[in-house]
Amino acid sequence: MLTKRVHNYTINATTRQVQLVETKPYIRLSQRDHGSVYLQAGGCFADAGEAIELPEWAAEQMRLLSDAALKEVQWERPAASEWTCDTCGEAVALTVKGVHIASHRREKKGN
C-alpha cells in the first residue's frame, strides 16, 4: 500500500524531543495522457494507493532517473527493451529510438 507520508516521527518520552523513526520515500511519475504512478518500497501504485503493474510509459520515464533515486525506493533500472520503427520495420533498443527517428528525418530532407 502506498504511503504518501514520507517521514514518521515519535516523541521521546523522557526528553520530549521529536525523533525521526523511519522514512518511506516515493517517486511520482506522470504523463499527460496517462495520469500518475508512484514508486515506493519496490512497488508501483496508482493515485488511489492500490498496487498496479508498472505501465510501459513509466518504465521509459524510469530510464531518466538516477540509480541512487531508484535505489531509495527499492527499484532497479528496467532492462532496455526494443522498439519497432513504423517507417522501416527495424527493431532497435529504446535507448537509440530518438537517433533512429532522426536518421529517417535526415534521409527525408535529403531527398
Biopython code that builds the backbone (N, CA, C, O; Angstrom):
import numpy as np
from Bio.PDB.StructureBuilder import StructureBuilder

atoms = [
    (1, "MET", "N", (0.835, -1.175, 0.000)),
    (1, "MET", "CA", (0.000, 0.000, 0.000)),
    (1, "MET", "C", (0.885, 1.247, 0.000)),
    (1, "MET", "O", (1.862, 1.323, 0.745)),
    (2, "LEU", "N", (0.544, 2.197, -0.821)),
    (2, "LEU", "CA", (1.292, 3.451, -0.930)),
    (2, "LEU", "C", (1.131, 4.280, 0.335)),
    (2, "LEU", "O", (0.025, 4.432, 0.853)),
    (3, "THR", "N", (2.250, 4.817, 0.830)),
    (3, "THR", "CA", (2.234, 5.713, 1.977)),
    (3, "THR", "C", (2.819, 7.036, 1.544)),
    (3, "THR", "O", (4.030, 7.143, 1.352)),
    (4, "LYS", "N", (1.973, 8.060, 1.385)),
    (4, "LYS", "CA", (2.482, 9.366, 0.965)),
    (4, "LYS", "C", (3.095, 10.146, 2.131)),
    (4, "LYS", "O", (3.682, 11.211, 1.937)),
    (5, "ARG", "N", (2.952, 9.609, 3.328)),
    (5, "ARG", "CA", (3.596, 10.216, 4.494)),
    (5, "ARG", "C", (5.031, 9.695, 4.530)),
    (5, "ARG", "O", (5.284, 8.575, 4.973)),
    (6, "VAL", "N", (5.961, 10.516, 4.061)),
    (6, "VAL", "CA", (7.339, 10.086, 3.861)),
    (6, "VAL", "C", (8.103, 9.923, 5.168)),
    (6, "VAL", "O", (8.888, 8.985, 5.303)),
    (7, "HIS", "N", (7.892, 10.814, 6.135)),
    (7, "HIS", "CA", (8.624, 10.777, 7.400)),
    (7, "HIS", "C", (7.699, 10.383, 8.549)),
    (7, "HIS", "O", (6.606, 10.931, 8.690)),
    (8, "ASN", "N", (8.140, 9.436, 9.363)),
    (8, "ASN", "CA", (7.403, 9.055, 10.564)),
    (8, "ASN", "C", (8.224, 9.462, 11.781)),
    (8, "ASN", "O", (9.395, 9.106, 11.907)),
    (9, "TYR", "N", (7.591, 10.210, 12.668)),
    (9, "TYR", "CA", (8.260, 10.727, 13.855)),
    (9, "TYR", "C", (7.643, 10.150, 15.114)),
    (9, "TYR", "O", (6.514, 9.659, 15.097)),
    (10, "THR", "N", (8.391, 10.212, 16.208)),
    (10, "THR", "CA", (7.894, 9.870, 17.525)),
    (10, "THR", "C", (8.470, 10.889, 18.503)),
    (10, "THR", "O", (9.465, 11.554, 18.218)),
    (11, "ILE", "N", (7.837, 10.994, 19.638)),
    (11, "ILE", "CA", (8.328, 11.921, 20.675)),
    (11, "ILE", "C", (8.956, 11.082, 21.781)),
    (11, "ILE", "O", (8.323, 10.179, 22.328)),
    (12, "ASN", "N", (10.205, 11.392, 22.102)),
    (12, "ASN", "CA", (10.908, 10.709, 23.172)),
    (12, "ASN", "C", (10.213, 11.068, 24.487)),
    (12, "ASN", "O", (10.087, 12.244, 24.830)),
    (13, "ALA", "N", (9.768, 10.052, 25.214)),
    (13, "ALA", "CA", (9.012, 10.285, 26.452)),
    (13, "ALA", "C", (9.832, 10.994, 27.521)),
    (13, "ALA", "O", (9.279, 11.752, 28.318)),
    (14, "THR", "N", (11.123, 10.763, 27.552)),
    (14, "THR", "CA", (11.978, 11.364, 28.576)),
    (14, "THR", "C", (12.357, 12.796, 28.235)),
    (14, "THR", "O", (12.206, 13.691, 29.066)),
    (15, "THR", "N", (12.845, 13.022, 27.025)),
    (15, "THR", "CA", (13.360, 14.341, 26.648)),
    (15, "THR", "C", (12.334, 15.210, 25.940)),
    (15, "THR", "O", (12.546, 16.414, 25.792)),
    (16, "ARG", "N", (11.234, 14.630, 25.503)),
    (16, "ARG", "CA", (10.172, 15.320, 24.752)),
    (16, "ARG", "C", (10.676, 15.850, 23.408)),
    (16, "ARG", "O", (10.077, 16.757, 22.830)),
    (17, "GLN", "N", (11.767, 15.287, 22.920)),
    (17, "GLN", "CA", (12.286, 15.672, 21.615)),
    (17, "GLN", "C", (11.640, 14.812, 20.526)),
    (17, "GLN", "O", (11.345, 13.634, 20.724)),
    (18, "VAL", "N", (11.433, 15.441, 19.383)),
    (18, "VAL", "CA", (10.893, 14.722, 18.233)),
    (18, "VAL", "C", (12.034, 13.966, 17.566)),
    (18, "VAL", "O", (13.104, 14.521, 17.319)),
    (19, "GLN", "N", (11.788, 12.682, 17.276)),
    (19, "GLN", "CA", (12.811, 11.850, 16.653)),
    (19, "GLN", "C", (12.245, 11.225, 15.387)),
    (19, "GLN", "O", (11.104, 10.763, 15.356)),
    (20, "LEU", "N", (13.063, 11.220, 14.354)),
    (20, "LEU", "CA", (12.691, 10.571, 13.107)),
    (20, "LEU", "C", (12.843, 9.062, 13.282)),
    (20, "LEU", "O", (13.924, 8.576, 13.614)),
    (21, "VAL", "N", (11.752, 8.320, 13.055)),
    (21, "VAL", "CA", (11.764, 6.873, 13.246)),
    (21, "VAL", "C", (12.070, 6.158, 11.939)),
    (21, "VAL", "O", (12.894, 5.244, 11.919)),
    (22, "GLU", "N", (11.421, 6.557, 10.843)),
    (22, "GLU", "CA", (11.650, 5.922, 9.554)),
    (22, "GLU", "C", (11.267, 6.864, 8.426)),
    (22, "GLU", "O", (10.510, 7.816, 8.613)),
    (23, "THR", "N", (11.809, 6.576, 7.254)),
    (23, "THR", "CA", (11.436, 7.323, 6.057)),
    (23, "THR", "C", (10.907, 6.335, 5.022)),
    (23, "THR", "O", (11.380, 5.203, 4.928)),
    (24, "LYS", "N", (9.926, 6.776, 4.253)),
    (24, "LYS", "CA", (9.359, 5.965, 3.170)),
    (24, "LYS", "C", (9.291, 6.830, 1.916)),
    (24, "LYS", "O", (8.215, 7.296, 1.541)),
    (25, "PRO", "N", (10.437, 7.048, 1.265)),
    (25, "PRO", "CA", (10.446, 7.912, 0.077)),
    (25, "PRO", "C", (9.660, 7.291, -1.077)),
    (25, "PRO", "O", (9.518, 6.072, -1.174)),
    (26, "TYR", "N", (9.161, 8.157, -1.938)),
    (26, "TYR", "CA", (8.487, 7.696, -3.150)),
    (26, "TYR", "C", (8.853, 8.601, -4.306)),
    (26, "TYR", "O", (9.302, 9.731, -4.112)),
    (27, "ILE", "N", (8.657, 8.091, -5.514)),
    (27, "ILE", "CA", (8.871, 8.866, -6.735)),
    (27, "ILE", "C", (7.548, 8.887, -7.479)),
    (27, "ILE", "O", (6.911, 7.848, -7.656)),
    (28, "ARG", "N", (7.140, 10.056, -7.909)),
    (28, "ARG", "CA", (5.908, 10.201, -8.685)),
    (28, "ARG", "C", (6.284, 10.380, -10.150)),
    (28, "ARG", "O", (7.047, 11.282, -10.496)),
    (29, "LEU", "N", (5.745, 9.519, -11.009)),
    (29, "LEU", "CA", (5.941, 9.629, -12.453)),
    (29, "LEU", "C", (4.589, 9.967, -13.070)),
    (29, "LEU", "O", (3.568, 9.391, -12.697)),
    (30, "SER", "N", (4.589, 10.891, -14.003)),
    (30, "SER", "CA", (3.314, 11.236, -14.640)),
    (30, "SER", "C", (3.529, 11.507, -16.116)),
    (30, "SER", "O", (4.612, 11.889, -16.557)),
    (31, "GLN", "N", (2.469, 11.298, -16.852)),
    (31, "GLN", "CA", (2.467, 11.595, -18.273)),
    (31, "GLN", "C", (1.077, 12.128, -18.596)),
    (31, "GLN", "O", (0.072, 11.609, -18.110)),
    (32, "ARG", "N", (1.032, 13.145, -19.404)),
    (32, "ARG", "CA", (-0.203, 13.878, -19.675)),
    (32, "ARG", "C", (-1.406, 12.974, -19.969)),
    (32, "ARG", "O", (-2.475, 13.172, -19.392)),
    (33, "ASP", "N", (-1.250, 12.008, -20.837)),
    (33, "ASP", "CA", (-2.387, 11.179, -21.251)),
    (33, "ASP", "C", (-2.639, 9.978, -20.350)),
    (33, "ASP", "O", (-3.641, 9.282, -20.516)),
    (34, "HIS", "N", (-1.741, 9.724, -19.394)),
    (34, "HIS", "CA", (-1.852, 8.503, -18.597)),
    (34, "HIS", "C", (-2.016, 8.726, -17.105)),
    (34, "HIS", "O", (-2.238, 7.757, -16.379)),
    (35, "GLY", "N", (-1.919, 9.929, -16.619)),
    (35, "GLY", "CA", (-2.035, 10.160, -15.178)),
    (35, "GLY", "C", (-0.711, 9.965, -14.469)),
    (35, "GLY", "O", (0.354, 10.210, -15.036)),
    (36, "SER", "N", (-0.786, 9.518, -13.219)),
    (36, "SER", "CA", (0.409, 9.382, -12.390)),
    (36, "SER", "C", (0.526, 7.984, -11.799)),
    (36, "SER", "O", (-0.473, 7.297, -11.586)),
    (37, "VAL", "N", (1.748, 7.582, -11.542)),
    (37, "VAL", "CA", (2.027, 6.374, -10.772)),
    (37, "VAL", "C", (3.109, 6.723, -9.759)),
    (37, "VAL", "O", (3.890, 7.654, -9.959)),
    (38, "TYR", "N", (3.142, 5.969, -8.679)),
    (38, "TYR", "CA", (4.117, 6.186, -7.621)),
    (38, "TYR", "C", (4.958, 4.929, -7.456)),
    (38, "TYR", "O", (4.437, 3.815, -7.506)),
    (39, "LEU", "N", (6.261, 5.111, -7.259)),
    (39, "LEU", "CA", (7.179, 4.011, -6.978)),
    (39, "LEU", "C", (7.592, 4.136, -5.518)),
    (39, "LEU", "O", (8.110, 5.170, -5.095)),
    (40, "GLN", "N", (7.358, 3.071, -4.750)),
    (40, "GLN", "CA", (7.717, 3.090, -3.332)),
    (40, "GLN", "C", (7.911, 1.662, -2.837)),
    (40, "GLN", "O", (7.109, 0.777, -3.137)),
    (41, "ALA", "N", (8.969, 1.448, -2.085)),
    (41, "ALA", "CA", (9.252, 0.156, -1.462)),
    (41, "ALA", "C", (9.194, -0.999, -2.466)),
    (41, "ALA", "O", (8.696, -2.078, -2.146)),
    (42, "GLY", "N", (9.697, -0.771, -3.665)),
    (42, "GLY", "CA", (9.741, -1.816, -4.674)),
    (42, "GLY", "C", (8.420, -2.084, -5.376)),
    (42, "GLY", "O", (8.321, -3.017, -6.173)),
    (43, "GLY", "N", (7.401, -1.276, -5.090)),
    (43, "GLY", "CA", (6.097, -1.464, -5.714)),
    (43, "GLY", "C", (5.710, -0.278, -6.579)),
    (43, "GLY", "O", (6.312, 0.793, -6.498)),
    (44, "CYS", "N", (4.695, -0.488, -7.407)),
    (44, "CYS", "CA", (4.151, 0.561, -8.262)),
    (44, "CYS", "C", (2.692, 0.752, -7.860)),
    (44, "CYS", "O", (1.948, -0.222, -7.744)),
    (45, "PHE", "N", (2.282, 1.999, -7.648)),
    (45, "PHE", "CA", (0.960, 2.292, -7.119)),
    (45, "PHE", "C", (0.256, 3.367, -7.940)),
    (45, "PHE", "O", (0.887, 4.277, -8.478)),
    (46, "ALA", "N", (-1.068, 3.240, -8.021)),
    (46, "ALA", "CA", (-1.892, 4.252, -8.673)),
    (46, "ALA", "C", (-2.134, 5.394, -7.695)),
    (46, "ALA", "O", (-1.760, 5.302, -6.526)),
    (47, "ASP", "N", (-2.766, 6.484, -8.175)),
    (47, "ASP", "CA", (-3.058, 7.637, -7.323)),
    (47, "ASP", "C", (-3.826, 7.263, -6.066)),
    (47, "ASP", "O", (-3.577, 7.821, -4.997)),
    (48, "ALA", "N", (-4.755, 6.325, -6.183)),
    (48, "ALA", "CA", (-5.585, 5.934, -5.042)),
    (48, "ALA", "C", (-4.829, 5.059, -4.038)),
    (48, "ALA", "O", (-5.319, 4.824, -2.933)),
    (49, "GLY", "N", (-3.641, 4.576, -4.415)),
    (49, "GLY", "CA", (-2.824, 3.806, -3.496)),
    (49, "GLY", "C", (-2.793, 2.314, -3.746)),
    (49, "GLY", "O", (-2.030, 1.603, -3.091)),
    (50, "GLU", "N", (-3.608, 1.810, -4.683)),
    (50, "GLU", "CA", (-3.604, 0.363, -4.943)),
    (50, "GLU", "C", (-2.400, -0.022, -5.799)),
    (50, "GLU", "O", (-1.957, 0.743, -6.655)),
    (51, "ALA", "N", (-1.886, -1.216, -5.549)),
    (51, "ALA", "CA", (-0.737, -1.731, -6.295)),
    (51, "ALA", "C", (-1.161, -2.054, -7.727)),
    (51, "ALA", "O", (-2.225, -2.630, -7.955)),
    (52, "ILE", "N", (-0.309, -1.676, -8.693)),
    (52, "ILE", "CA", (-0.580, -1.923, -10.107)),
    (52, "ILE", "C", (0.699, -2.402, -10.780)),
    (52, "ILE", "O", (1.786, -2.288, -10.214)),
    (53, "GLU", "N", (0.568, -2.931, -11.979)),
    (53, "GLU", "CA", (1.729, -3.281, -12.797)),
    (53, "GLU", "C", (2.352, -1.985, -13.315)),
    (53, "GLU", "O", (1.644, -1.011, -13.573)),
    (54, "LEU", "N", (3.656, -1.978, -13.464)),
    (54, "LEU", "CA", (4.353, -0.807, -13.982)),
    (54, "LEU", "C", (3.976, -0.597, -15.446)),
    (54, "LEU", "O", (4.250, -1.462, -16.279)),
    (55, "PRO", "N", (3.347, 0.548, -15.780)),
    (55, "PRO", "CA", (2.995, 0.802, -17.186)),
    (55, "PRO", "C", (4.250, 0.983, -18.043)),
    (55, "PRO", "O", (5.301, 1.383, -17.541)),
    (56, "GLU", "N", (4.130, 0.688, -19.328)),
    (56, "GLU", "CA", (5.270, 0.803, -20.237)),
    (56, "GLU", "C", (5.812, 2.230, -20.284)),
    (56, "GLU", "O", (7.026, 2.435, -20.302)),
    (57, "TRP", "N", (4.902, 3.229, -20.303)),
    (57, "TRP", "CA", (5.349, 4.626, -20.365)),
    (57, "TRP", "C", (6.142, 4.989, -19.112)),
    (57, "TRP", "O", (7.078, 5.786, -19.187)),
    (58, "ALA", "N", (5.784, 4.418, -17.965)),
    (58, "ALA", "CA", (6.505, 4.710, -16.721)),
    (58, "ALA", "C", (7.891, 4.066, -16.740)),
    (58, "ALA", "O", (8.856, 4.640, -16.235)),
    (59, "ALA", "N", (7.984, 2.875, -17.322)),
    (59, "ALA", "CA", (9.286, 2.209, -17.443)),
    (59, "ALA", "C", (10.230, 3.049, -18.295)),
    (59, "ALA", "O", (11.425, 3.126, -18.013)),
    (60, "GLU", "N", (9.689, 3.679, -19.343)),
    (60, "GLU", "CA", (10.512, 4.554, -20.187)),
    (60, "GLU", "C", (10.980, 5.771, -19.396)),
    (60, "GLU", "O", (12.129, 6.189, -19.536)),
    (61, "GLN", "N", (10.099, 6.352, -18.560)),
    (61, "GLN", "CA", (10.486, 7.513, -17.757)),
    (61, "GLN", "C", (11.501, 7.149, -16.680)),
    (61, "GLN", "O", (12.332, 7.976, -16.305)),
    (62, "MET", "N", (11.439, 5.916, -16.180)),
    (62, "MET", "CA", (12.386, 5.486, -15.153)),
    (62, "MET", "C", (13.818, 5.519, -15.663)),
    (62, "MET", "O", (14.752, 5.655, -14.872)),
    (63, "ARG", "N", (14.001, 5.399, -16.963)),
    (63, "ARG", "CA", (15.349, 5.443, -17.529)),
    (63, "ARG", "C", (15.999, 6.813, -17.339)),
    (63, "ARG", "O", (17.219, 6.940, -17.439)),
    (64, "LEU", "N", (15.193, 7.833, -17.068)),
    (64, "LEU", "CA", (15.718, 9.176, -16.853)),
    (64, "LEU", "C", (16.171, 9.400, -15.408)),
    (64, "LEU", "O", (16.848, 10.386, -15.117)),
    (65, "LEU", "N", (15.803, 8.498, -14.512)),
    (65, "LEU", "CA", (16.139, 8.649, -13.097)),
    (65, "LEU", "C", (17.527, 8.091, -12.808)),
    (65, "LEU", "O", (18.019, 7.207, -13.510)),
    (66, "SER", "N", (18.140, 8.619, -11.774)),
    (66, "SER", "CA", (19.461, 8.126, -11.386)),
    (66, "SER", "C", (19.328, 6.788, -10.665)),
    (66, "SER", "O", (18.269, 6.463, -10.127)),
    (67, "ASP", "N", (20.400, 6.027, -10.661)),
    (67, "ASP", "CA", (20.412, 4.756, -9.943)),
    (67, "ASP", "C", (20.184, 4.980, -8.444)),
    (67, "ASP", "O", (19.521, 4.178, -7.786)),
    (68, "ALA", "N", (20.738, 6.078, -7.910)),
    (68, "ALA", "CA", (20.580, 6.383, -6.485)),
    (68, "ALA", "C", (19.113, 6.651, -6.131)),
    (68, "ALA", "O", (18.632, 6.202, -5.091)),
    (69, "ALA", "N", (18.407, 7.384, -6.997)),
    (69, "ALA", "CA", (16.989, 7.674, -6.745)),
    (69, "ALA", "C", (16.170, 6.392, -6.775)),
    (69, "ALA", "O", (15.289, 6.197, -5.937)),
    (70, "LEU", "N", (16.454, 5.521, -7.733)),
    (70, "LEU", "CA", (15.729, 4.256, -7.826)),
    (70, "LEU", "C", (16.017, 3.355, -6.626)),
    (70, "LEU", "O", (15.126, 2.672, -6.121)),
    (71, "LYS", "N", (17.267, 3.361, -6.178)),
    (71, "LYS", "CA", (17.645, 2.544, -5.032)),
    (71, "LYS", "C", (16.895, 2.992, -3.772)),
    (71, "LYS", "O", (16.524, 2.164, -2.940)),
    (72, "GLU", "N", (16.677, 4.294, -3.636)),
    (72, "GLU", "CA", (15.964, 4.832, -2.464)),
    (72, "GLU", "C", (14.551, 4.278, -2.354)),
    (72, "GLU", "O", (14.043, 4.094, -1.248)),
    (73, "VAL", "N", (13.915, 4.011, -3.482)),
    (73, "VAL", "CA", (12.547, 3.485, -3.473)),
    (73, "VAL", "C", (12.528, 1.985, -3.775)),
    (73, "VAL", "O", (11.487, 1.418, -4.106)),
    (74, "GLN", "N", (13.705, 1.352, -3.655)),
    (74, "GLN", "CA", (13.889, -0.091, -3.798)),
    (74, "GLN", "C", (13.504, -0.603, -5.193)),
    (74, "GLN", "O", (12.852, -1.638, -5.334)),
    (75, "TRP", "N", (13.917, 0.136, -6.198)),
    (75, "TRP", "CA", (13.727, -0.268, -7.595)),
    (75, "TRP", "C", (15.078, -0.352, -8.270)),
    (75, "TRP", "O", (16.045, 0.266, -7.825)),
    (76, "GLU", "N", (15.142, -1.120, -9.345)),
    (76, "GLU", "CA", (16.330, -1.172, -10.185)),
    (76, "GLU", "C", (15.962, -0.667, -11.568)),
    (76, "GLU", "O", (14.799, -0.697, -11.971)),
    (77, "ARG", "N", (16.953, -0.213, -12.271)),
    (77, "ARG", "CA", (16.731, 0.283, -13.624)),
    (77, "ARG", "C", (16.161, -0.833, -14.501)),
    (77, "ARG", "O", (16.724, -1.926, -14.561)),
    (78, "PRO", "N", (15.045, -0.558, -15.179)),
    (78, "PRO", "CA", (14.473, -1.601, -16.036)),
    (78, "PRO", "C", (15.403, -1.928, -17.201)),
    (78, "PRO", "O", (16.136, -1.068, -17.691)),
    (79, "ALA", "N", (15.360, -3.153, -17.621)),
    (79, "ALA", "CA", (16.184, -3.572, -18.758)),
    (79, "ALA", "C", (15.717, -2.844, -20.016)),
    (79, "ALA", "O", (14.526, -2.597, -20.210)),
    (80, "ALA", "N", (16.673, -2.513, -20.852)),
    (80, "ALA", "CA", (16.321, -1.826, -22.101)),
    (80, "ALA", "C", (15.478, -2.760, -22.957)),
    (80, "ALA", "O", (15.827, -3.923, -23.159)),
    (81, "SER", "N", (14.388, -2.247, -23.446)),
    (81, "SER", "CA", (13.554, -3.059, -24.317)),
    (81, "SER", "C", (13.648, -2.516, -25.741)),
    (81, "SER", "O", (14.291, -1.497, -25.989)),
    (82, "GLU", "N", (13.013, -3.196, -26.645)),
    (82, "GLU", "CA", (13.105, -2.812, -28.047)),
    (82, "GLU", "C", (11.871, -2.054, -28.501)),
    (82, "GLU", "O", (10.791, -2.173, -27.924)),
    (83, "TRP", "N", (12.063, -1.284, -29.534)),
    (83, "TRP", "CA", (11.003, -0.518, -30.184)),
    (83, "TRP", "C", (11.092, -0.829, -31.672)),
    (83, "TRP", "O", (12.186, -0.901, -32.233)),
    (84, "THR", "N", (9.944, -1.011, -32.306)),
    (84, "THR", "CA", (9.921, -1.304, -33.736)),
    (84, "THR", "C", (9.526, -0.054, -34.500)),
    (84, "THR", "O", (8.480, 0.541, -34.237)),
    (85, "CYS", "N", (10.358, 0.338, -35.441)),
    (85, "CYS", "CA", (10.148, 1.543, -36.233)),
    (85, "CYS", "C", (8.964, 1.344, -37.183)),
    (85, "CYS", "O", (8.892, 0.342, -37.895)),
    (86, "ASP", "N", (8.038, 2.310, -37.188)),
    (86, "ASP", "CA", (6.881, 2.259, -38.086)),
    (86, "ASP", "C", (7.290, 2.508, -39.540)),
    (86, "ASP", "O", (6.618, 2.045, -40.461)),
    (87, "THR", "N", (8.377, 3.229, -39.745)),
    (87, "THR", "CA", (8.807, 3.594, -41.087)),
    (87, "THR", "C", (9.497, 2.442, -41.813)),
    (87, "THR", "O", (9.147, 2.112, -42.946)),
    (88, "CYS", "N", (10.492, 1.827, -41.142)),
    (88, "CYS", "CA", (11.272, 0.788, -41.823)),
    (88, "CYS", "C", (11.071, -0.608, -41.243)),
    (88, "CYS", "O", (11.517, -1.587, -41.842)),
    (89, "GLY", "N", (10.414, -0.722, -40.101)),
    (89, "GLY", "CA", (10.174, -2.027, -39.503)),
    (89, "GLY", "C", (11.334, -2.593, -38.711)),
    (89, "GLY", "O", (11.256, -3.713, -38.206)),
    (90, "GLU", "N", (12.410, -1.828, -38.599)),
    (90, "GLU", "CA", (13.582, -2.304, -37.869)),
    (90, "GLU", "C", (13.344, -2.233, -36.366)),
    (90, "GLU", "O", (12.767, -1.263, -35.875)),
    (91, "ALA", "N", (13.785, -3.256, -35.630)),
    (91, "ALA", "CA", (13.697, -3.271, -34.166)),
    (91, "ALA", "C", (15.003, -2.715, -33.615)),
    (91, "ALA", "O", (16.080, -3.229, -33.918)),
    (92, "VAL", "N", (14.905, -1.656, -32.801)),
    (92, "VAL", "CA", (16.084, -1.034, -32.195)),
    (92, "VAL", "C", (15.852, -0.899, -30.691)),
    (92, "VAL", "O", (14.709, -0.901, -30.234)),
    (93, "ALA", "N", (16.928, -0.781, -29.933)),
    (93, "ALA", "CA", (16.822, -0.574, -28.489)),
    (93, "ALA", "C", (16.175, 0.773, -28.218)),
    (93, "ALA", "O", (16.388, 1.730, -28.963)),
    (94, "LEU", "N", (15.386, 0.850, -27.153)),
    (94, "LEU", "CA", (14.721, 2.106, -26.807)),
    (94, "LEU", "C", (15.729, 3.234, -26.561)),
    (94, "LEU", "O", (15.409, 4.407, -26.752)),
    (95, "THR", "N", (16.925, 2.881, -26.145)),
    (95, "THR", "CA", (17.926, 3.898, -25.857)),
    (95, "THR", "C", (18.372, 4.658, -27.106)),
    (95, "THR", "O", (18.895, 5.767, -26.998)),
    (96, "VAL", "N", (18.170, 4.071, -28.293)),
    (96, "VAL", "CA", (18.569, 4.737, -29.540)),
    (96, "VAL", "C", (17.361, 5.068, -30.426)),
    (96, "VAL", "O", (17.521, 5.367, -31.609)),
    (97, "LYS", "N", (16.180, 5.014, -29.862)),
    (97, "LYS", "CA", (14.959, 5.293, -30.631)),
    (97, "LYS", "C", (15.006, 6.684, -31.264)),
    (97, "LYS", "O", (14.714, 6.834, -32.450)),
    (98, "GLY", "N", (15.373, 7.698, -30.481)),
    (98, "GLY", "CA", (15.416, 9.068, -30.983)),
    (98, "GLY", "C", (16.414, 9.242, -32.113)),
    (98, "GLY", "O", (16.138, 9.952, -33.079)),
    (99, "VAL", "N", (17.568, 8.606, -32.003)),
    (99, "VAL", "CA", (18.593, 8.675, -33.041)),
    (99, "VAL", "C", (18.074, 8.031, -34.322)),
    (99, "VAL", "O", (18.296, 8.537, -35.422)),
    (100, "HIS", "N", (17.379, 6.908, -34.162)),
    (100, "HIS", "CA", (16.839, 6.202, -35.323)),
    (100, "HIS", "C", (15.796, 7.064, -36.045)),
    (100, "HIS", "O", (15.814, 7.161, -37.272)),
    (101, "ILE", "N", (14.905, 7.678, -35.298)),
    (101, "ILE", "CA", (13.876, 8.547, -35.894)),
    (101, "ILE", "C", (14.524, 9.740, -36.589)),
    (101, "ILE", "O", (14.109, 10.133, -37.679)),
    (102, "ALA", "N", (15.550, 10.313, -35.949)),
    (102, "ALA", "CA", (16.252, 11.450, -36.546)),
    (102, "ALA", "C", (16.922, 11.062, -37.857)),
    (102, "ALA", "O", (16.983, 11.870, -38.783)),
    (103, "SER", "N", (17.421, 9.844, -37.944)),
    (103, "SER", "CA", (18.073, 9.414, -39.203)),
    (103, "SER", "C", (17.054, 9.361, -40.337)),
    (103, "SER", "O", (17.385, 9.693, -41.475)),
    (104, "HIS", "N", (15.823, 8.950, -40.047)),
    (104, "HIS", "CA", (14.775, 8.957, -41.084)),
    (104, "HIS", "C", (14.433, 10.386, -41.514)),
    (104, "HIS", "O", (14.193, 10.645, -42.693)),
    (105, "ARG", "N", (14.413, 11.298, -40.560)),
    (105, "ARG", "CA", (14.107, 12.699, -40.886)),
    (105, "ARG", "C", (15.216, 13.292, -41.766)),
    (105, "ARG", "O", (14.940, 14.044, -42.700)),
    (106, "ARG", "N", (16.466, 12.946, -41.459)),
    (106, "ARG", "CA", (17.582, 13.437, -42.268)),
    (106, "ARG", "C", (17.492, 12.884, -43.678)),
    (106, "ARG", "O", (17.732, 13.606, -44.645)),
    (107, "GLU", "N", (17.148, 11.611, -43.804)),
    (107, "GLU", "CA", (17.011, 10.997, -45.132)),
    (107, "GLU", "C", (15.901, 11.668, -45.925)),
    (107, "GLU", "O", (16.027, 11.891, -47.129)),
    (108, "LYS", "N", (14.807, 11.989, -45.229)),
    (108, "LYS", "CA", (13.654, 12.621, -45.888)),
    (108, "LYS", "C", (14.028, 14.020, -46.407)),
    (108, "LYS", "O", (13.642, 14.401, -47.512)),
    (109, "LYS", "N", (14.781, 14.775, -45.602)),
    (109, "LYS", "CA", (15.199, 16.116, -46.014)),
    (109, "LYS", "C", (16.174, 16.067, -47.186)),
    (109, "LYS", "O", (16.182, 16.956, -48.038)),
    (110, "GLY", "N", (16.994, 15.020, -47.218)),
    (110, "GLY", "CA", (17.988, 14.873, -48.259)),
    (110, "GLY", "C", (17.387, 14.538, -49.627)),
    (110, "GLY", "O", (18.015, 14.791, -50.655)),
    (111, "ASN", "N", (16.188, 13.976, -49.646)),
    (111, "ASN", "CA", (15.548, 13.579, -50.924)),
    (111, "ASN", "C", (14.829, 14.706, -51.582)),
    (111, "ASN", "O", (14.248, 14.527, -52.652)),
]
sb = StructureBuilder()
sb.init_structure("model")
sb.init_model(0)
sb.init_chain("A")
sb.init_seg("    ")
for serial, (resi, resn, name, xyz) in enumerate(atoms, 1):
    if name == "N":
        sb.init_residue(resn, " ", resi, " ")
    sb.init_atom(name, np.array(xyz, "f"), 0.0, 1.0, " ", f" {name:<3s}", serial, name[0])
structure = sb.get_structure()
